[in-house]
């Protein structure tokens, strides 16, 4: 869990840097700057990202100290003698150790659950699909969705334990969009894009919703697929009248498109809104490194990037 959580933090850093650069561009535009409310909105985005980073840092602090043996800065006096430790500091260290131990135990427990789903034994003759269905029927919690998703990914290359037919049936039996996406992505790694294309097709309905927030949410979900078919569905939203939707469409296209989609973005390079023009240039810079065949079959690394996170209680 520590590795996944840290990767989430790393993924967030470019977004913070991009937002900061965008805001800097706004402040340098002088008389050409957008209305005040757009500037305030960008400031709020930056603040939200900073708060999210700070929260993630606090969550990781306990695990780092337990797993890697990080120590607090030295409190020795000028003579090199250890300074006395107050009761409050002792209590803080005890609480930190307890939290780290509890988190470590929770991670081990989740790993064991993933392993139990992925392996067969004489004591439990159920198929993988049956185990997943039983687990989620008993408790369809976020934790169990994450466990099931990780188990599906772990068996991506094991057609003996998880045949294509069983994977397709599991997709049809589930309702959680994250788990369905992971199943469809695993099928794509096996060379079958039918499920991921169905997943993308189902998500397109909300792209036509009159509420911008609904369109934005649909764009975020499409971005998670990391498949070129999603880029084709996203493209019309680049012309959306709502700036927030337009920006999310650019972000989604950056996550799903390839070199063949650059032409769709070129018209936005000179957009009057500096945040749109900056992001359009960034998208082009990213996509020009990908061939027109890229993302037509999902890579394992892209699945890992979007796996539901196993969060310790």
Secondary structure as UniProt FT lines:
FT   HELIX           2..27
FT   HELIX           30..32
FT   HELIX           36..67
FT   TURN            78..79
FT   HELIX           87..118
FT   TURN            122..123
FT   HELIX           128..138
FT   HELIX           142..154
FT   TURN            155..157
FT   TURN            159..161
FT   HELIX           164..173
FT   HELIX           177..189
FT   TURN            190..191
FT   HELIX           194..203
FT   HELIX           204..208
FT   HELIX           212..223
FT   TURN            224..225
FT   HELIX           228..234
FT   HELIX           235..239
FT   HELIX           243..256
FT   HELIX           259..261
FT   HELIX           262..265
FT   HELIX           266..268
FT   TURN            269..270
FT   HELIX           274..287
FT   TURN            288..289
FT   TURN            292..295
FT   HELIX           300..306
//
